[in-house]
């Protein structure tokens, strides 16, 4: 999973300018973060990166970095299961 590529996709989903998101950003403070964005993020991870995220774990993320770490962890677990 490429962190930079996913961040770019996330910026599009959140309707923010390219390069605006930082790993330390608190996701709940982002203007366009809501339950629909959470669903969009689940779909994005699955469609673009073939990663199925646990919705409860995603909902527990606090920062952009937490989301990226969860994606990497989920990607690694998937690879280990194959």
TORLUMZA-441985 format. One line per 5 residues: for each residue x, y, z of C-alpha. Coordinates in pm, whole numbers. Example, Ala and Ser with C-alpha at 12.3 -4.5 7.8 and 13.67 -1.06 7.14 Angstrom:
% residues 2
1230/-450/780  1367/-106/714 $
END
This chain:
% residues 82
0/0/0  142/334/-105  81/596/167  129/890/-70  -114/755/-329 $
-376/679/-65  -335/1026/87  -395/1178/-257  -713/971/-297  -823/1070/53 $
-769/1438/-28  -1002/1395/-326  -1262/1220/-111  -1244/1495/152  -1245/1771/-111 $
-924/1934/16  -637/2075/-186  -355/1841/-291  -85/1830/-25  -314/1975/242 $
-350/1662/457  -82/1577/711  -50/1255/908  -97/1442/1236  -428/1599/1125 $
-723/1508/1347  -982/1357/1114  -1286/1476/1307  -1167/1835/1272  -1174/1811/892 $
-1463/2000/736  -1590/1715/518  -1542/1427/764  -1870/1252/846  -2028/907/837 $
-2063/917/459  -1692/992/427  -1623/691/648  -1825/474/409  -1649/631/112 $
-1313/553/270  -1412/188/317  -1516/170/-49  -1199/350/-163  -972/110/25 $
-1152/-188/-124  -1188/-63/-482  -853/109/-530  -626/-91/-300  -810/-423/-255 $
-799/-377/124  -1101/-458/337  -1098/-246/650  -1276/-322/974  -1533/-40/1007 $
-1507/-33/1387  -1129/0/1376  -1155/272/1112  -1409/460/1324  -1157/447/1611 $
-887/627/1411  -806/975/1537  -553/1106/1283  -478/1064/914  -168/874/1024 $
-387/629/1219  -584/559/900  -265/504/701  -128/272/969  -453/73/971 $
-438/42/593  -81/-84/605  -163/-328/883  -470/-457/697  -267/-488/377 $
7/-684/559  -247/-915/722  -407/-986/387  -69/-1075/237  7/-1307/529 $
-323/-1492/478  -262/-1563/109 $
END
